[in-house]
Amino acid sequence: MTLKRTVAFLALLTLLLSCSRSVEPGLYRVEEGFLRVFTDSLGAQQAVLYRDTTALWADTLQVDLRETKFQLKPYREPDFHRFPIRELYRDPVYKVGETRDVIYGRVLSGDGDARMDLTMDLYYPRDDRADSRPLLMMFHEGGFRGGDLRDSCLVEWCQYFASLGYVVANADYRKAAGRNLRETDDALFKALKDANAAVRFLLKRDSLLIHSGRIFAAGADAGAITALNLAYMREENLPEIIREEEDTTIVVKQALLRGFDVRAVSNLWGAVPDTAILHNARIPVISFHSREDTVVPFGAGYPFDEPVGEDKGFLRSMFESFLSLFLPDVHPFREMYGSGIIHRILRARGVSSELHAFDGARHNLFIREDGSVDYPTFDEIKEQTAAFFAARMVLSPVSLREDPEDPQLFVIDKSEVETCLWKVEGGAFIGTGEDVARILLFPDAPVHAVSVSGAYTSGLTFYERLEL
């Protein structure tokens, strides 16, 4: 066969093969977009080109495979599955370990001769595999004059949250030496400094695997005041006399240099000394308080202003009111603003606040009038707190949205996302990243939707689906 005949034969063979071109049904990536090949009801092979025009919806064009020459690359959808819902930090799942009398600081006594240790009891989940645990700072009650670090309700509260997956620090703090305004003010603000010192001490203990972005605070009575101050108080809010006085803390200098933020607070019948501090941050608070509490006011007032079971009488009340005009220190506490006012201010500012107001004059809602533990109320409060905290374990929940400047682009906030998977219905991915996906939709598809599923760094999971 001559060379000319060989060339002519090959050309004819190529033409015949192109006219009878057959492609496996499926979706293919081509230079202009995507090509869908299918067999119609008559058994003939058909092809539709979805042309990418930088709009969300593709241009659709019927094509003849025999007359076109595409470089076909099979399109493969990215792996996708819905992550199982993880109800972490809501149900007790861990056994609890405990370490008592952990020293987090040392202070000098008033005369500067003796040292006093600042201690905490630690509760933590055993045998959990989390590499970043939330921290719950718990502070006991006692009016800044006393209080039992190992009160049975307090210990049970700490054990419960450790069983949910928290590292729980039940921290002691300095108390007032006397019962006057100067002493209680001093104790209130030193308790705040001690709380800050305790948090920074714990964040340096790598073995506890605490996530510095997941710090929660809770407390009862004076402990609630300390927890709220830990979240909201700043250096500039301290009274001038407190700021100017040299603190005696040895292990912690510049005690309010924070380096951390509190995610949420559980306020158990507590208050704040100044409503101005509530404008320093936007930290969610859940509060539990009796409307007729006579120890810490539900609204505005002085702690212990009308002790339960004591009738001060008209003359004594008038006498104290008269003295307070000339001797402000006659009352051992400054005026405080309780849960009712805290809730109202936070809600007005658009900050998440949940108030559970109880009837009656009972101060400690865990304890009945006969001194026994009110376990139904105790369980209800700790479970409501756990749910409130768990819902705020993620500060930036995933919200799937379309980029207003680029109609093909769909984005999420990945600041707390560890793993992310994408899925499109009625279209195909032009490209995907950790927090973005570029999508082209096919107009003839019956359903159009974009889904994203994944896990947060906290271990919680998410799933979002956006129909288009």
WOMOFEN-V162896 format. One line per field, one symbol per residue. phi: phi as a letter, one per 20 degrees, with the letter a starting at -180 (. if undefined). psi: psi as a letter, one per 40 degrees, with the letter a starting at -180 (. if undefined). burial: I if it has 16 or more other ideal C-beta (glycine too) atoms within 10 Angstrom, else O. Layout:
phi: ???
psi: ???
burial: ???
//
This chain:
phi: .ffffffffffffffffffdfccfgqdcecfeqcdddbdffeneecbcedefdmefeffdbfcdffdccdeecgedfffbbefffdefmccfcdfddbcelfedaccefgemeddceecbddcbfemedfdbefddedceeqmmcaodfdggffffgffffffepeeddedebfdfecdbgfffggfgeffffffffffffffeeffeleefecddcbadmffffffffgfdfcgfefggfffefffefeecdlfdffmbceeacddeldacebffffeebcdfcdccaefdgdddffddrdglfcgfncdfnffffffffffffdcgffefcffdcegffgffffffemefbcddedendfeefedffenefefgfgfffffffffffffdfdfcgfcfbeffebfeedcceegceecbcdbcdmabeeaccfccbdcceefeffccbccccrceffofdbbccced
psi: hidddddddddddddddddfhhihiahihidebihhhihaeeeihihhhhhhfeidhihhhhihddeigihhhhhhiihhihhihhfiedhheiihihhifhheihiiideediihhhiihhhihifiehehiihhhhhiiefedaihdfhdddddddddddeeeihhhghiiiihdigidddddddddddddddddddddddegddefhheeghiiiihbdddddddddddiideeiidddddhhiehdehigeehceiihdihhhgfaiieheddeedighihhihihdfhedhidbiahifdgihehhdidddddddddddddgdedheiihihaddddddddddeehhhhhghiiiehcheehideeihgddddddddddddddddeedhdgihhhihhdegdehhiihedehdihiiihhfaihdiiadeihhihihdeidihihihiaiideeiiihhhhi.
burial: OOOOOOOOOOOOOOOOOOOOOOOOOOIIIIOIIIIIIOOOOOOOIOIIIIOIOOOIIIOOOOIOIOOOOIOOOOOOOOOOOOIOOOOIIIOOOIOIOOOOOIOIIOIOOOOOOOOOOIIIIIIIIOOIOOOOIIIIIIIIIIIIOOIOIOIOIIIOIIOIIIIIIIIIIIIIIIIIOOOOIOIIIIIIIIIIIIIIIIIIIIIOOOOOOIIOIIIIIIIIIIIIIIIIIIIIIOOOIIOOOIOOOOIOIOOIOOIIOOOIOIIIIIIIIIIIIIOOIIOOOOIIIIIIIIOOIIIIIIOOIIIIIIOOOOOOOOOOOOOOOOOOOOOOOOIIIIOIIIIIIIIOIIOOOOIOIIIIOIOOOIIIIIIOOOOOOIOOIIOOIIOOIIOIIIOIIIOOOIOIOIOOOOOIIIIIOOOIIOOIIIIIOIIIIIOIOOOIIIIIIIOOOOOIOIIIIIIIIIIIIIOOOOOI
//
